[in-house]
Amino acid sequence: MNSPPAAPAPQRVEFIKAMIHYDIDVALFGVSEAQKNLISKDPQAQFALGQFGEAVKLTELAKNRTATSSVKAMRVLPSMLM
C-alpha cells in the first residue's frame, strides 16, 4: 500500500506562496513592483540587505588603513633618499 506523500517543509510552502504572489503582482502591477514585494518577503534578500551596513564599515576601515599607510610611507620615503 502506498503511503501519502510527506508534507513539504514550512520554508518550501512559504516560498511557493511568495512565488504565486509574485506571479499575481506581475500580472497586476508589473515586474518592478512584483520584485519589490518579493524582496520584502525573501529572508535571504533581507539578510543580504542587512549586510550593507557592515560593508560600509569595512570599506571605511580599509580607506582609513590605506590613508594611514600612505602617510607612513611618505614619512619613510624621504629618509630612504638621504
C-alpha positions as semicolon CSV with decimal commas, in nm:
position;residue;x (nm);y (nm);z (nm)
1;M;0,000;0,000;0,000
2;N;0,128;0,348;-0,083
3;S;0,167;0,596;0,197
4;P;0,057;0,958;0,144
5;P;0,331;1,200;0,036
6;A;0,510;1,384;0,312
7;A;0,409;1,743;0,373
8;P;0,655;1,998;0,232
9;A;0,881;2,184;0,472
10;P;0,734;2,512;0,603
11;Q;1,006;2,713;0,426
12;R;0,913;2,549;0,097
13;V;0,546;2,635;0,147
14;E;0,632;2,999;0,216
15;F;0,849;3,010;-0,097
16;I;0,569;2,865;-0,310
17;K;0,323;3,121;-0,169
18;A;0,566;3,403;-0,235
19;M;0,616;3,292;-0,597
20;I;0,240;3,267;-0,655
21;H;0,202;3,616;-0,509
22;Y;0,487;3,733;-0,735
23;D;0,311;3,600;-1,047
24;I;-0,010;3,775;-0,946
25;D;0,177;4,100;-0,879
26;V;0,347;4,081;-1,220
27;A;0,008;4,044;-1,386
28;L;-0,150;4,330;-1,188
29;F;0,133;4,577;-1,124
30;G;0,430;4,485;-1,344
31;V;0,768;4,325;-1,284
32;S;0,925;4,614;-1,092
33;E;0,655;4,625;-0,825
34;A;0,641;4,245;-0,808
35;Q;1,018;4,230;-0,745
36;K;0,990;4,489;-0,466
37;N;0,721;4,283;-0,297
38;L;0,914;3,957;-0,342
39;I;1,233;4,102;-0,194
40;S;1,044;4,230;0,108
41;K;0,936;3,870;0,183
42;D;1,257;3,688;0,089
43;P;1,462;3,604;0,401
44;Q;1,785;3,569;0,202
45;A;1,735;3,910;0,041
46;Q;1,656;4,063;0,379
47;F;1,974;3,914;0,525
48;A;2,177;4,048;0,229
49;L;2,027;4,396;0,267
50;G;2,115;4,386;0,635
51;Q;2,481;4,332;0,546
52;F;2,521;4,668;0,372
53;G;2,588;4,847;0,699
54;E;2,874;4,610;0,776
55;A;3,007;4,651;0,423
56;V;3,015;5,029;0,463
57;K;3,205;4,995;0,791
58;L;3,459;4,762;0,633
59;T;3,504;4,996;0,337
60;E;3,567;5,290;0,568
61;L;3,812;5,083;0,771
62;A;4,002;4,989;0,454
63;K;4,009;5,352;0,341
64;N;4,144;5,462;0,679
65;R;4,412;5,193;0,677
66;T;4,516;5,287;0,323
67;A;4,536;5,655;0,417
68;T;4,740;5,573;0,728
69;S;4,976;5,353;0,526
70;S;5,022;5,629;0,269
71;V;5,112;5,881;0,539
72;K;5,363;5,638;0,693
73;A;5,517;5,572;0,352
74;M;5,557;5,945;0,292
75;R;5,746;5,974;0,622
76;V;5,977;5,683;0,543
77;L;6,048;5,774;0,182
78;P;6,247;6,096;0,246
79;S;6,470;5,923;0,500
80;M;6,546;5,648;0,246
81;L;6,659;5,904;-0,011
82;M;6,924;6,056;0,213
